[in-house]
Protein backbone atom coordinates (compact mmCIF):
# COMPACT_ATOMS: atom_id res chain seq x y z
CA UNK A 1 0.00 0.00 0.00
CA UNK A 2 2.79 2.40 0.86
CA UNK A 3 4.57 1.56 -2.36
CA UNK A 4 1.45 2.42 -4.39
CA UNK A 5 1.21 5.89 -2.74
CA UNK A 6 4.88 6.70 -3.57
CA UNK A 7 4.43 5.66 -7.21
CA UNK A 8 1.31 7.85 -7.50
CA UNK A 9 3.12 10.90 -6.06
CA UNK A 10 6.06 10.46 -8.45
CA UNK A 11 3.72 10.20 -11.44
CA UNK A 12 1.88 13.37 -10.43
CA UNK A 13 5.20 15.32 -10.16
CA UNK A 14 6.34 14.10 -13.59
CA UNK A 15 3.03 15.07 -15.20
CA UNK A 16 3.14 18.56 -13.59
CA UNK A 17 6.74 19.19 -14.65
CA UNK A 18 5.99 18.21 -18.25
CA UNK A 19 2.88 20.38 -18.43
CA UNK A 20 4.73 23.40 -17.07
CA UNK A 21 7.56 22.87 -19.57
CA UNK A 22 5.12 23.01 -22.50
CA UNK A 23 3.33 26.24 -21.41
CA UNK A 24 4.54 29.29 -23.53
CA UNK A 25 5.91 32.38 -21.72
CA UNK A 26 4.44 34.97 -24.15
CA UNK A 27 7.26 37.47 -23.55
CA UNK A 28 7.03 37.43 -19.79
CA UNK A 29 10.36 38.38 -18.27
CA UNK A 30 12.06 35.54 -16.48
CA UNK A 31 12.99 36.86 -13.09
CA UNK A 32 16.09 34.87 -12.56
CA UNK A 33 18.47 35.99 -9.82
CA UNK A 34 21.04 37.29 -12.34
CA UNK A 35 18.47 39.35 -14.28
CA UNK A 36 17.05 40.81 -11.11
CA UNK A 37 20.54 41.89 -10.04
CA UNK A 38 21.27 43.59 -13.37
CA UNK A 39 17.96 45.44 -13.27
CA UNK A 40 18.65 46.74 -9.79
CA UNK A 41 22.15 47.93 -10.76
CA UNK A 42 20.92 49.81 -13.85
CA UNK A 43 18.10 51.51 -11.97
CA UNK A 44 20.50 52.48 -9.21
CA UNK A 45 22.99 54.01 -11.68
CA UNK A 46 20.22 55.96 -13.45
CA UNK A 47 18.98 57.28 -10.15
CA UNK A 48 22.54 58.22 -9.17
CA UNK A 49 23.20 60.11 -12.43
CA UNK A 50 19.89 61.92 -12.23
CA UNK A 51 20.46 62.91 -8.65
CA UNK A 52 24.02 64.06 -9.41
CA UNK A 53 22.80 66.22 -12.33
CA UNK A 54 20.09 67.73 -10.19
CA UNK A 55 22.54 68.36 -7.38
CA UNK A 56 25.02 70.02 -9.81
CA UNK A 57 22.27 72.22 -11.22
CA UNK A 58 21.13 73.19 -7.74
CA UNK A 59 24.66 73.83 -6.47
CA UNK A 60 25.70 76.24 -9.30
CA UNK A 61 24.59 79.84 -9.49
CA UNK A 62 21.61 80.60 -11.66
CA UNK A 63 22.58 81.98 -15.07
CA UNK A 64 21.24 85.47 -15.81
CA UNK A 65 21.86 88.16 -18.41
CA UNK A 66 24.39 89.85 -16.15
CA UNK A 67 26.50 86.95 -14.85
CA UNK A 68 26.44 84.56 -17.83
CA UNK A 69 30.04 83.79 -18.86
CA UNK A 70 29.34 80.83 -21.14
CA UNK A 71 30.83 78.18 -18.88
CA UNK A 72 27.57 76.26 -18.37
CA UNK A 73 26.69 74.08 -21.38
CA UNK A 74 23.53 74.85 -23.30
CA UNK A 75 21.92 71.48 -22.52
CA UNK A 76 22.40 72.08 -18.80
CA UNK A 77 20.46 75.36 -18.83
CA UNK A 78 16.88 75.72 -17.79
CA UNK A 79 14.38 77.36 -20.17
CA UNK A 80 14.65 80.66 -18.28
CA UNK A 81 18.45 80.51 -18.39
CA UNK A 82 18.41 79.76 -22.12
CA UNK A 83 16.26 82.83 -22.68
CA UNK A 84 18.73 84.91 -20.63
CA UNK A 85 21.70 83.67 -22.64
CA UNK A 86 19.92 84.30 -25.95
CA UNK A 87 19.08 87.85 -24.86
CA UNK A 88 22.66 88.52 -23.78
CA UNK A 89 24.16 87.21 -27.04
CA UNK A 90 21.68 89.21 -29.11
CA UNK A 91 22.61 92.36 -27.19
CA UNK A 92 26.34 91.70 -27.65
CA UNK A 93 25.85 91.16 -31.38
CA UNK A 94 23.99 94.46 -31.58
CA UNK A 95 26.89 96.23 -29.87
CA UNK A 96 29.39 94.73 -32.32
CA UNK A 97 27.31 95.78 -35.32
CA UNK A 98 26.86 99.28 -33.90
CA UNK A 99 30.64 99.51 -33.44
CA UNK A 100 31.22 98.54 -37.07
CA UNK A 101 28.69 101.10 -38.29
CA UNK A 102 30.17 103.83 -36.08
CA UNK A 103 33.69 103.08 -37.28
CA UNK A 104 32.54 103.21 -40.90
CA UNK A 105 30.85 106.58 -40.39
CA UNK A 106 33.92 108.05 -38.70
CA UNK A 107 36.16 106.79 -41.52
CA UNK A 108 33.76 108.22 -44.13
CA UNK A 109 33.62 111.69 -42.57
CA UNK A 110 37.35 111.67 -41.86
CA UNK A 111 38.10 110.89 -45.49
CA UNK A 112 35.67 113.52 -46.74
CA UNK A 113 37.03 116.24 -44.46
CA UNK A 114 40.77 115.46 -44.45
CA UNK A 115 42.06 112.95 -46.98
CA UNK A 116 39.87 113.53 -50.04
CA UNK A 117 41.39 115.64 -52.80
CA UNK A 118 38.41 118.03 -52.76
CA UNK A 119 38.14 118.34 -48.99
CA UNK A 120 38.34 121.62 -47.12
CA UNK A 121 41.64 120.60 -45.52
CA UNK A 122 43.15 119.75 -48.91
CA UNK A 123 42.15 123.14 -50.36
CA UNK A 124 43.57 124.91 -47.30
CA UNK A 125 46.91 123.09 -47.52
CA UNK A 126 47.28 123.77 -51.24
CA UNK A 127 46.48 127.47 -50.79
CA UNK A 128 49.03 127.80 -47.97
CA UNK A 129 51.68 126.15 -50.14
CA UNK A 130 50.92 128.58 -52.94
CA UNK A 131 51.34 131.56 -50.61
CA UNK A 132 54.61 130.24 -49.19
CA UNK A 133 56.03 129.64 -52.65
CA UNK A 134 55.01 132.98 -54.21
CA UNK A 135 57.81 135.62 -54.22
CA UNK A 136 55.48 138.63 -54.06
CA UNK A 137 53.49 137.12 -51.14
CA UNK A 138 56.74 136.52 -49.27
CA UNK A 139 57.76 140.13 -49.85
CA UNK A 140 54.57 141.24 -48.13
CA UNK A 141 54.54 138.71 -45.29
CA UNK A 142 58.17 137.87 -44.58
CA UNK A 143 60.48 134.87 -44.82
CA UNK A 144 58.96 131.59 -45.96
CA UNK A 145 59.80 129.72 -42.76
CA UNK A 146 58.00 132.32 -40.63
CA UNK A 147 54.71 132.28 -42.53
CA UNK A 148 51.91 130.60 -40.57
CA UNK A 149 48.28 130.07 -41.56
CA UNK A 150 45.32 129.63 -39.21
CA UNK A 151 41.56 129.99 -39.08
CA UNK A 152 39.26 132.42 -37.35
CA UNK A 153 40.61 134.11 -34.19
CA UNK A 154 39.26 132.45 -31.04
CA UNK A 155 40.15 132.24 -27.37
CA UNK A 156 42.10 129.05 -28.11
CA UNK A 157 45.81 129.84 -28.19
CA UNK A 158 46.56 126.79 -30.34
CA UNK A 159 46.44 128.10 -33.90
CA UNK A 160 45.75 124.73 -35.50
CA UNK A 161 42.57 124.36 -33.47
CA UNK A 162 41.02 127.55 -34.88
CA UNK A 163 38.17 126.91 -37.35
CA UNK A 164 38.59 127.76 -41.02
CA UNK A 165 35.70 129.68 -42.56
CA UNK A 166 34.44 128.04 -45.75
CA UNK A 167 31.23 127.46 -47.67
CA UNK A 168 30.03 125.36 -50.59
CA UNK A 169 26.93 125.87 -52.71
CA UNK A 170 25.59 125.12 -56.20
CA UNK A 171 24.07 127.86 -58.34
CA UNK A 172 21.13 127.65 -60.74
CA UNK A 173 23.36 126.60 -63.64
CA UNK A 174 24.74 123.59 -61.75
CA UNK A 175 28.16 125.10 -61.01
CA UNK A 176 29.55 124.29 -57.56
CA UNK A 177 31.23 127.17 -55.74
CA UNK A 178 33.74 126.74 -52.91
CA UNK A 179 34.83 129.78 -50.90
CA UNK A 180 37.32 130.01 -48.08
CA UNK A 181 39.32 132.61 -46.21
CA UNK A 182 41.98 132.27 -43.53
CA UNK A 183 44.63 134.31 -41.79
CA UNK A 184 48.36 134.33 -42.55
CA UNK A 185 51.14 135.84 -40.52
CA UNK A 186 54.83 136.24 -41.26
CA UNK A 187 57.83 137.94 -39.74
CA UNK A 188 56.92 141.25 -41.43
CA UNK A 189 53.13 141.53 -41.70
CA UNK A 190 49.77 139.85 -41.31
CA UNK A 191 47.19 139.26 -43.98
CA UNK A 192 44.05 137.40 -45.07
CA UNK A 193 43.92 134.88 -47.91
CA UNK A 194 40.66 134.60 -49.86
CA UNK A 195 39.90 131.64 -52.12
CA UNK A 196 37.13 131.02 -54.64
CA UNK A 197 37.01 127.80 -56.69
CA UNK A 198 34.37 126.45 -59.05
CA UNK A 199 33.52 123.09 -60.57
CA UNK A 200 31.24 122.85 -63.58
CA UNK A 201 28.80 120.05 -64.35
CA UNK A 202 30.65 116.97 -65.56
CA UNK A 203 34.05 118.28 -64.40
CA UNK A 204 35.85 116.15 -61.78
CA UNK A 205 38.10 118.90 -60.37
CA UNK A 206 37.74 122.43 -59.03
CA UNK A 207 39.34 125.39 -60.81
CA UNK A 208 40.46 128.72 -59.37
CA UNK A 209 38.31 131.77 -59.79
CA UNK A 210 40.78 133.66 -57.66
CA UNK A 211 43.31 133.24 -54.87
CA UNK A 212 44.09 136.62 -53.30
CA UNK A 213 46.17 138.00 -50.44
CA UNK A 214 45.03 141.11 -48.59
CA UNK A 215 47.63 142.88 -46.43
CA UNK A 216 46.58 146.10 -44.64
CA UNK A 217 48.11 149.15 -46.35
CA UNK A 218 48.77 147.32 -49.65
CA UNK A 219 46.61 146.64 -52.67
CA UNK A 220 45.11 143.17 -53.05
CA UNK A 221 47.55 140.76 -54.61
CA UNK A 222 46.14 137.98 -56.80
CA UNK A 223 48.00 134.71 -56.91
CA UNK A 224 45.24 133.34 -59.19
CA UNK A 225 42.64 135.38 -61.05
CA UNK A 226 40.52 133.86 -63.77
CA UNK A 227 38.96 137.26 -64.63
CA UNK A 228 42.26 139.03 -65.19
CA UNK A 229 43.02 139.82 -68.84
CA UNK A 230 45.59 137.45 -70.26
CA UNK A 231 48.78 138.82 -71.76
CA UNK A 232 48.87 138.75 -75.55
CA UNK A 233 52.25 137.83 -76.89
CA UNK A 234 53.30 138.52 -80.45
CA UNK A 235 52.60 135.61 -82.73
CA UNK A 236 56.08 135.77 -84.33
CA UNK A 237 56.75 133.67 -87.38
CA UNK A 238 57.36 130.06 -88.18
CA UNK A 239 60.43 128.87 -90.12
CA UNK A 240 62.08 125.47 -90.44
CA UNK A 241 59.46 123.87 -88.20
CA UNK A 242 60.24 126.25 -85.27
CA UNK A 243 57.98 128.99 -83.89
CA UNK A 244 60.08 132.18 -83.58
CA UNK A 245 58.97 135.05 -81.39
C-alpha distance (Angstrom), angle and dihedral (degrees) to the residues before:
residue distance angle dihedral
X1 . . .
X2 3.78 . .
X3 3.77 90.7 .
X4 3.82 91.1 54.6
X5 3.85 91.5 53.3
X6 3.84 92.2 51.9
X7 3.81 92.0 49.4
X8 3.83 90.7 49.9
X9 3.83 92.4 50.6
X10 3.82 92.0 49.5
X11 3.80 91.6 50.0
X12 3.81 91.8 50.4
X13 3.85 91.3 51.8
X14 3.82 92.0 49.3
X15 3.81 92.0 49.3
X16 3.84 91.7 48.7
X17 3.81 93.5 48.2
X18 3.81 92.1 50.2
X19 3.80 93.3 47.9
X20 3.80 92.1 49.9
X21 3.81 91.1 49.0
X22 3.81 91.4 55.9
X23 3.85 96.3 49.3
X24 3.91 111.0 102.9
X25 3.83 118.9 -125.1
X26 3.84 96.2 -143.5
X27 3.82 93.6 -150.0
X28 3.77 95.9 -51.2
X29 3.78 110.1 154.4
X30 3.76 113.6 -111.8
X31 3.75 106.2 -129.2
X32 3.73 98.5 -148.0
X33 3.80 117.7 164.1
X34 3.83 92.6 -107.5
X35 3.83 93.7 50.8
X36 3.76 91.9 47.2
X37 3.80 90.3 52.6
X38 3.81 93.1 50.5
X39 3.78 91.7 48.9
X40 3.79 91.9 51.8
X41 3.83 92.1 48.9
X42 3.82 93.6 50.4
X43 3.79 93.4 47.5
X44 3.78 90.4 48.1
X45 3.83 92.5 51.2
X46 3.83 91.6 48.1
X47 3.76 90.8 50.1
X48 3.81 90.2 47.8
X49 3.82 93.6 50.7
X50 3.78 92.3 46.3
X51 3.76 92.5 48.7
X52 3.83 91.8 46.9
X53 3.82 91.3 51.1
X54 3.77 91.5 48.5
X55 3.79 91.2 47.1
X56 3.84 91.1 49.5
X57 3.79 91.1 49.6
X58 3.78 91.6 48.2
X59 3.81 93.9 45.6
X60 3.86 96.3 52.4
X61 3.77 123.5 76.9
X62 3.77 117.0 -96.6
X63 3.80 112.8 -99.7
X64 3.81 114.6 -119.7
X65 3.79 136.6 167.5
X66 3.79 91.0 -93.7
X67 3.82 103.6 45.1
X68 3.82 101.6 32.7
X69 3.82 108.7 123.9
X70 3.81 98.3 166.6
X71 3.79 96.5 -109.9
X72 3.82 95.4 117.6
X73 3.81 112.4 77.7
X74 3.78 118.5 -116.4
X75 3.82 93.9 -117.8
X76 3.80 90.4 54.9
X77 3.81 93.6 56.9
X78 3.75 124.6 99.1
X79 3.83 119.5 -126.7
X80 3.80 91.0 -99.5
X81 3.81 91.5 49.3
X82 3.81 91.2 48.7
X83 3.79 89.4 53.6
X84 3.82 89.8 50.2
X85 3.81 92.5 50.8
X86 3.81 92.2 47.2
X87 3.80 90.6 50.9
X88 3.80 92.2 48.8
X89 3.81 93.9 49.0
X90 3.80 91.6 47.2
X91 3.80 90.2 51.8
X92 3.82 91.8 48.4
X93 3.80 91.1 49.9
X94 3.80 89.5 51.3
X95 3.81 90.4 52.8
X96 3.80 91.6 50.9
X97 3.80 92.3 49.7
X98 3.81 91.2 47.0
X99 3.81 89.1 51.6
X100 3.80 91.4 52.5
X101 3.80 91.8 48.6
X102 3.81 92.1 47.4
X103 3.79 92.2 49.3
X104 3.80 90.7 49.7
X105 3.80 92.2 51.1
X106 3.80 92.4 48.7
X107 3.81 91.0 49.3
X108 3.82 90.8 48.1
X109 3.81 94.9 50.9
X110 3.80 91.9 41.4
X111 3.78 91.0 53.8
X112 3.80 92.6 46.0
X113 3.80 93.9 48.9
X114 3.82 102.0 36.7
X115 3.79 117.8 11.3
X116 3.81 103.8 34.5
X117 3.80 116.1 99.8
X118 3.82 91.6 -125.6
X119 3.80 96.7 44.2
X120 3.78 123.9 122.6
X121 3.81 91.1 -113.0
X122 3.81 91.7 52.2
X123 3.82 92.2 51.3
X124 3.81 90.5 47.7
X125 3.81 93.4 50.8
X126 3.81 93.2 47.8
X127 3.81 92.1 48.8
X128 3.82 91.6 50.0
X129 3.80 90.5 50.5
X130 3.79 90.1 51.3
X131 3.81 91.7 52.2
X132 3.81 92.9 47.4
X133 3.80 92.0 49.9
X134 3.82 97.7 45.7
X135 3.85 113.9 97.3
X136 3.81 95.5 -151.3
X137 3.84 92.2 49.0
X138 3.80 89.8 51.0
X139 3.80 90.0 51.0
X140 3.79 89.1 57.2
X141 3.81 98.8 40.8
X142 3.79 106.0 29.4
X143 3.80 138.3 -114.8
X144 3.79 117.1 -2.4
X145 3.80 94.7 -119.4
X146 3.81 91.7 55.1
X147 3.80 97.0 52.0
X148 3.80 112.6 108.2
X149 3.80 129.1 179.5
X150 3.80 126.9 -154.9
X151 3.79 141.8 157.4
X152 3.76 133.2 -108.8
X153 3.83 116.6 -25.9
X154 3.81 111.4 -100.3
X155 3.78 138.0 160.9
X156 3.81 88.8 -93.6
X157 3.80 109.3 102.5
X158 3.80 92.2 -156.9
X159 3.80 104.3 93.1
X160 3.79 95.5 -157.3
X161 3.79 90.7 59.0
X162 3.82 93.5 59.2
X163 3.82 113.7 107.1
X164 3.79 120.3 -112.1
X165 3.80 115.0 -132.8
X166 3.80 111.9 -128.3
X167 3.79 140.4 145.6
X168 3.79 137.8 -168.3
X169 3.79 127.8 -161.4
X170 3.81 140.7 154.1
X171 3.79 121.0 -129.2
X172 3.80 128.8 -143.8
X173 3.80 92.5 -87.6
X174 3.81 93.0 56.5
X175 3.82 96.3 -105.4
X176 3.81 114.8 141.2
X177 3.80 115.7 -138.1
X178 3.80 124.2 -158.8
X179 3.81 119.4 -170.0
X180 3.77 129.3 -178.1
X181 3.77 139.7 163.7
X182 3.79 131.2 -174.3
X183 3.78 140.3 166.1
X184 3.80 126.9 -99.5
X185 3.76 128.2 -168.1
X186 3.79 131.2 -173.4
X187 3.76 138.3 172.1
X188 3.83 91.3 -83.8
X189 3.81 109.5 32.5
X190 3.78 147.5 -8.4
X191 3.76 127.2 -119.7
X192 3.81 147.7 163.9
X193 3.80 124.5 -113.9
X194 3.81 117.5 -149.0
X195 3.80 122.2 -164.1
X196 3.80 131.9 -170.3
X197 3.82 121.0 178.2
X198 3.80 131.0 173.0
X199 3.78 136.3 -162.3
X200 3.78 120.6 -163.3
X201 3.80 126.5 -146.8
X202 3.79 110.5 -74.7
X203 3.82 93.5 14.2
X204 3.82 115.9 119.1
X205 3.83 97.3 -157.6
X206 3.79 138.2 51.0
X207 3.80 121.2 -115.7
X208 3.80 128.8 -153.7
X209 3.76 120.0 -101.2
X210 3.76 88.4 176.1
X211 3.80 142.8 -28.6
X212 3.80 110.0 -162.2
X213 3.80 138.1 176.7
X214 3.80 120.0 -148.8
X215 3.81 116.8 -163.8
X216 3.83 117.8 177.8
X217 3.82 110.7 -105.9
X218 3.83 94.2 20.0
X219 3.78 132.4 84.9
X220 3.81 118.0 -102.2
X221 3.77 111.8 -83.1
X222 3.81 117.7 -148.0
X223 3.77 117.7 -149.0
X224 3.84 88.2 177.1
X225 3.79 126.3 15.8
X226 3.77 121.4 166.9
X227 3.83 91.9 -174.4
X228 3.79 95.4 54.6
X229 3.81 114.3 107.9
X230 3.77 111.5 -103.9
X231 3.78 119.6 -123.0
X232 3.80 114.2 -104.9
X233 3.75 112.6 -140.9
X234 3.78 122.8 -161.9
X235 3.76 112.2 -92.7
X236 3.82 93.1 -133.2
X237 3.76 118.6 -170.2
X238 3.76 137.8 -74.6
X239 3.81 122.6 -125.7
X240 3.80 132.3 161.0
X241 3.80 91.4 1.1
X242 3.85 92.9 -57.9
X243 3.81 126.8 111.3
X244 3.83 107.6 -131.5
X245 3.77 121.3 -161.7
